[in-house]
Every structure is written in C-alpha cells, then in structure tokens.
C-alpha cells in the first residue's frame, strides 16, 4: 500500500497529521470509479502528554457519504483525555467519493453510478463493508508502526452508518476492545426497516418500481433515480439476499468475546433509528448497553443539549477509565 504525507492538520486546536492511503480495491469493476473509491485521507491526532505505548487509540467513522471532518468535534476532547484519534473517509464519502460534493447526501454520491448504468446494490455495499474493515486494520497498523501506538486499548467509534461499518470490523475481524456508536446500532436489517419507511422499499423493488425507473430514465427527472435505487437496496436488506445477509454485523455476533464492550447512544426522537431495535441489538452482545437521550433526533436536537455535547459526554464517560 502506498502512503503519502504527512501534512499538518488542526481541528479546534488539536494538532495532527494528514496522510493519503492508496490501495487498489475492486468495488465496481470500472477502473475510473474504483480508483476514486480506493484512495482515502487519514488524519491522526496523538496526545503529547502521554507515553505512546500507554496511549489508547480510537478510530472514528462518520455516516454514509459524510466526510471524516464531521468527526472533528471529538478530537480535542479525546486527546485532552490522553487518547489518540484516527479519522478517515469511507467509500463514497468526502475525498473518497465519486461526486465530491461533501454534503453527506448518499443519493448525490451514487448519481455517477446511475449515469453509467451501474447499480448501487447489496453486492456493492458488501464491498464497502469489507474494504472499510480492511482500512480500519490498515489504519491501526499504521498508527502502531508510525506513532508507536501499540497499546491493546483500541476502540471503534461510529456515527449513524459509521456504527454499522465499525460493527462489521468489530464482529467479523475482531478489531477493537470497544465499539461505541452514536445515532446508530449494529443490526443492518433492522436499520434498513426504519430507514426505508413502511412500503416504499417494497414498491421500489416491485414491477411498478421498475416501470417508474424506466420512465424516469427517459425524462429530465433523472435525479430521482438514485433515490429509487437506494430504496431497492433497503428492501434487499430488510429481506436480505445473500449479500445483504453477509453485510449484517449481527450475523457474526457469536465471535464477540465477553470482555469486549459495546455501547450505543440513540435519540428518543430519532425518526431513522428505532430505540427498541437499538436496545435489542445491544442486548445480543455479551457486554452491550444502549443509552436513550430524550430530545435527541438524528444528529440534531429537538430540545436540550446539542448532539455534539451529548456525544462528547458519551465518549468521556465510556472512555473515562482509559485516561
């Protein structure tokens, strides 16, 4: 794997280094797309007041198509606690995307696929999960070799879809002693049920949906095609095909040993993440707990403290013994 850098980077007064990792990976079989999806930026922040070999590491992932910089708010808090942080862009996000619009909107990011007649389906989604797990391992190994961060206390943190991506690496590859997730959980099938909303995925996957897709493709309203595509994917995750089944981290929960901790933070007012699903998911792990925040929605607050404040407090409490 080729690694380029380092360039200086600062997040809210925390100083770190930015690198570029480049390791070819087949996502679509189209060289132009796969090249853009394979290379990605990595930002590493290491506290200066702690011996490197004693320093824990948190590898943090944002939601689907969200740039890694959206996790900048956790960096000063964790480094002040003596915990190193590594952030990177996942496929279809930030500098690792096809559209490069940096707005976190998945349907914008997959429009280039639609325009080339490539479907964003569960087979491609599985490649995203697999590549992200490999990248998490690469980032962990790089932090050990480049910075001497060899302590066994390694945790994964994710926001929304980032929880699922981190959970896949946590369950399938055994990466991390702790999995911490905000506004998300580790059950992809349950997440798809609430994301897809009622009958819309079934409609998109039906004959009527395919007729609608054909009609739209012949009009000037092609911007709706990615939305139909995403609903079709949600349907194949709700009623999983072989690739949808392989994506779901919960199908590997038997690999998680009792000493590895799982904690979720979800909002009572979240229209996307179902509280009951999150609690049930946490209960299936040997050491899993779900915390529910009144007034918190999906990354925003209806009332009370902000999403950022809740997450900072969540991380401080769950990692307090790593200080």
N, C-alpha and C positions, 0 to 999 in steps of 0.2 A: 504494500500500500504506500502511495506517495503522500507525504505530509509537507505542507508549505507553511512558512511563518517563522517566527511569531511576530505579530503586530500588537502594539499596546492597545488596550481597550479599558474603558472606565464605565462602570454602572453605579450611579449615585454615590460616588466617592470611593467605590471599591475598585482596585486596580487589578487587571488581569492580562491575559494574552489570548489573542485570537489566531487560530490555525485554519488551514484548509486541508481536509482529508479527501483523498481521491482513490477510490477502489471500485473498479467496474463491477456492476451488478445488473443482471437481466431482469427488468421489470416488464417491458412490453415487447421486446424483440426488435424494436425500432431504435437504431443507434442514436439518432438525434435526441429522442426522448430519454433513453437510458443514460446517456452521458449527463444530461441535466439533473437527473434524479439520483445519480450515484455520488457526485461530489458534494461536499457539505462543509459549512463552517463549524468550528468548535471553539467555544470560549471557556477558559479555565481560570478560576479565581482561587488563590491559596492564601490563607491567613498567615501573617508574618510572625505572630506571637506564639507559635506552637511548633514543636519539633515535627518534621514531615512524617516520620514513621509513626507518630502518635495521632496524626490528623485524620479524622473520618472524611469520607467523600460522599456527596450527594450528586447524582446525575439526574438532571431535571429535563422533562419533556413537556412541550406545550400541546395544545389541542391540534386536531387535524387541520393542516394548512396554515397554522399560526406560527409566525416567526419565533425563533428562540428568544429574541429580545423581549418578548412579552413576559418572560420569566425574570426579567432584570430585578424586579422588586424583592425577590427572595435573597439576592446575593449579599447585600450589606448585612442583613440580619444573620445569615448563616456564617459568614466569615467573621463577624464580631463574636460569634459563639465558638470560634476555632474550628469551623467545619469548612472544608473546601467544596467548591461547587463547579460542576462542568455542565455546560449547556450546548445543545447542538440542534440544527434543523433536521427534522424528519422528512421523508419523501413527500413532495407536493406542498412544502412549506418554505416560506422565506426565500433564501438564495438557492434552495434546492427544489424549486418548483418549475413548472412549465410556463405559467402565465407571468410570474414575477410581479404580482400586484400587491403583495404584502398586506392584504386585508383580512386574512383568515377565512375567506369565503370559499368553501370547497367547490361549489359549482363553477366559480370562476377559474379555479386551478385545473379542472378537468376538461374545460372547454376545448383546449388544444387537442385533447384525445378525440373528442367528439368530432371535431372538424376533420380529423384524419380517419374517421371511421373505426376508431379503437374504443372498445367498451371498458369503462371502469367497472369491473365485476369482482366477485369474491376471489377469483384466481389471482387477480392483480392485487387485491387487498391483502391476500396471504403473503405475497411477495413483499409488500410494505411491512408487514409484521415481522417477517423473517429477516429482512435487511436491517430493520431497526434493532432487533435483538443482537445481530452481529455487530452493529455500530456501537451499541452500549458496551459490549465486551471490548471492542477496539478502544473506545474512549477510556475505559477503566484501565486497560493495559498501558495505554499511553501515559495516563496520569501517574501510574506506578513507575514507569521507566524514565519519564521526563522530569517528574517532580518528586519522586521518591515517596509517593502516597501509597504505601504498601500495607497500611492498616486494614484489618479484616472488616472494620466497620464501614461498609458501603451500603448506601441506601438509594432507592429509586423514588423519584417524586414526579407525579404527572398531574396535568390539568385536563379535565374532560377526556377527549380521545387519548391524550397522553397517558392517562391512567391505564387504559387498555393496552397500549403499546408497551408500557413499562411492566404491566402484569404478565404479558406474554413472555418477556425475557425472564421475569421473576419465577414463573412456573415452569416454563419449558427448559430453560438453560440454568436455572438455579443461581441467577445473578442477584446479589444483594441480600443483606440480612433484614432489611426493612423495605416495605412498599407503602408509600404514603400517597394518597390520592385526594384531589380536591375536585368537586363537582363532577364526580365520575365514580365508577366501580369497575370490577374485573369481569363481569358477565356480559359478553358481547351480544348474545342472543337477547337477553333482557333489555339491554341498552337499545338495540335495534327496534324492539317493540315500542318503546316510548319515544324514540326519535322519529320513527316512521309515521306515528299518529294514525290510529284506527285503521281504516280501509284503504288509505291512499297507496301504500306499497302493493297491496293485492291488485288494485286497479291498474297501477303502472305495469305490473308483471303479466296482466291478463291480455287477451286478444284485443280488447278495447284500447289498452295502453299502447300496444304495438301499432295499432292503426293510428292513434293520435301521434305517436312518434314519427310515423311515416309522413303524415300530413304536415306536421310542424317542420320537418326537414326540408320540405318543398316551399316553405314560406320564408318571410323575413323575420320570423319569431324564433330563430334557432337558439336564442339564449335560454329557452325553456328546456331544451334537450338534456343538458346536464342534470337538471332537477328530476326529470323522468328517470334518467339513468341511476341517480342516487336512490330514488325510491325503489327501483328494481333491485338494487343491491341490498337495501334494507329488508326487502321481502325475502331474499335468499339468505339473510342472516337470521331473520325471525323463524323461518322454516329452513334451517341450514342445509345447503348442499354439502358435498364433500369438502370443498374449500372453506365454506363458512364454518363448518364444524372444526376444521383444523385451526382456524383463526382464534377460536374462543379460548382464552386462558383458563377458564374453569374446567375444561376437559383434561387439564394436567394438574389439577389441584392436589392429587394424591402424591405428587413429587415434593410438595412443600413440607419441610420438617417442622416440628413444634417450636423450635427456637426462633424461627423467622416470623417477624411481626408484620401484620397488615392493618392499616388504619385508613378509613375513608372519612372525608368531611364533605357533607352534602347540604344543600339548602332545602328548607321546608317548602319554599315557594318556587322551586326549580321546575319549569314546565317540560324539561327534557329528561332529567334524571329522576326516576321514581324512588322515593325514600324506602319503600318496602323492599324493592329489588336490591337496593344498596345494602340494607341491613341483612337480608337473606344471604347475599353474596358474602359479606364479611363473616357470617356465622359458619360458612362452609370451610373456612380456613382454621387450622389448629389454634392460631392466636390472632383472631380478627375482630375488629370493633368498628362500628360506624357511628359518627357523631353528626347530629342533625342541628342545623342553625336556623332558628326562626327568622323570617325576613330576608333570607338569602335566596337569590334565584340563580340563574346560570351565568355566573361571572359578574353579576350586578346585585345590588341590594334593594329590596322593596322598602325596608326601613332598618334602622340600627346601623351598626358598624359596616364599613365597606368590605367588599370581597378581599381586597389586598390585606386589610387589617386582620380579617379572620384567618387568612392563610398564614400570615406571619406568626400569629399566635399559635395556630395549629402546629406549625413546624417547630416553634420554640418549645412547646410542651412535649411533643413526641420525640424530640431530639435533645431534650434537656440533659439526659444522662450521658450524652456524647460530648458535652462541653469539656 
